[in-house]
């Protein structure tokens, strides 16, 4: 399964394609920004994680899954990241 792909269906440089059920071994796999639960969409389930993850500019990430909400890559979740979440949010 490729979580991110180029237009030709190949994995972007630096990303690793994993077969369904395969476990990465020491490899960080990119997750879609905003997709806290890893189901390849950004929806209300992901939104429900925002209160626990949002700590402001002075707070570190509350958990590893909060990294999906750190849209600007500054190591914390704040209102600037919420703007990014709003842009990627989709409804079924």
N, C-alpha and C positions, 0 to 999 in steps of 0.2 A: 504494500500500500504506500503510495506517495502522498504525503500530506501537503506538499507544495510542488507545482510542476511548471515547466516552461510550456510555451504554446505547442511544442511538438510532443508533449507528454513525458519528457525526460526530467529527471530531478535536477534542480538548479545546482550550480557548482557549490560545493561545501555541504550539501545536504545528502542524506543517505536514504535510499529506498529500502523499505522493509516489507517482507511478505507478511500477509495476515498471520497473526499469532507469533511472529518472530520477536525475540527479545533483543533490544540493543545491548551491546556489551561495551560500556564506556564511551558511547557515542551519544551526543546530545541531538535529539531530533526536534526540528523546528515545529512549533505548534502555531496555528493561526492565532494572531493577536485577538484577545477577547474571549477565546474559547477555553475557559477554565476547566471544563469537564472533558475536553478532548474528543468531542463527538462531531467535530468539523462543522459546527455552526455556532453563531453567536446569538443567543436567545435569552429568554427570561431566567432559565436555569443558571446561565453565566452571570446575569445581572444580579441574582440573589447573592453572589459571592462578593460583590462590591463593598458592602458595609464592613465586612470582616477584613478586607484587604486594604481599604482606604485608610491611610495613616497620615497623609500629608507629606510635605517635602522633607520633614526632619525625621521621619520614621522609616526604618528598613522594611523590606517585604515581610509580611506576617507569616507566609508559608511559601513553599516552592510553587504551588499552583497559582499564587498571586502574581507570579512573573508574567502570566498570560495577560494580565491587566496593566502591566507597565508598558504602555504604548510608546513612550519616549525613551525607554531604556535607561532611566536615571536611577534605578534601584529602589524606587518607592512608587506608591499609587496615590495620586492626588487628582485635583479637578482637571488638570491638563490631560490626564489619562482618561478621564470620564468623557471628554470631548471625542477622543479616539474611539472609545467604546460606542458612543452614539452613532458614529459614522459607519461602523461595521455591524451594528445591530440589525438583525433580520427577524422577520416573523414567519412562521410556517405557512 
